[in-house]
Amino acid sequence: MPIVVNLDVMLAKRKMKSKELAEIIGITEANLSILKSGKAKAVRFSTLEAICKALDCQPADILECIEE
């Protein structure tokens, strides 16, 4: 069951650029790009919490489980 990252959707809804989010949550744009592309092998809960706080959303708004 693959996990899909909808971070780009939430960024668009909040009219926020990746660079701005990266600065707010304290990670590099490169690491944020890896997360957005779905190529990340893991995400720390502290990072997920910071993203949700910055985008005023829930983890389920960002991560979605898709049945194959």
N, C-alpha and C positions, 0 to 999 in steps of 0.2 A: 504494500500500500504506500505509494509515494506521497511525500509531503510537498505541497506547492507553496511557495512564498509569494504572497500578494503585496509585498512592501511597495512596489511601484504604484499599485492601485491606490493605496492609502496616501502615498506622497502626492499623487495627483489630486485626490479628494481634498487634501489639506493645503493644496497649492504651495507645496514646499519642495525645494530642490534637495537632491541627495547631499550636496556639499553642506547645506545648512543643517540637515539632520545629523550628519557625521560630526559636525562641530558641537552641536547640542549634546549628543550622547557620548562624545569623547572617543570615537574610533576613527580610523583613517577612512578616506573615501574608497580606497582599494578594498578594505575589509567589508565595507558596506556594500560595495559592488558585488563581491563574492556572495554575500548573504542574499542580495536582491536577485541574483541570477539562479539561486537554488543550488549552487555548487558547494556551499558550506556543509561540512560534515556534522557540525554541532553549532549550537548557539547557547551562550551563557544566559541563565535566567536574569542576571543583572543587566545584561545587554537588552534582552527582550523587554524587561521592565522599563528601561530607559526609553526604548523605542515607543512603547505603549504610552508612556507618560508624555513624551514629546508630541505624539500624534493624537493624543486623547482618544485612544482606542483600546480594544481588548486583544489578547493574543490570537483569538480566533479570527480577528479581522485581518491578521497578517499571515497566519499559518493555516493551511487547509489540507485535509487528508482526502485524497482522491482514490476511489476504488478502481482497481485495474480491470 
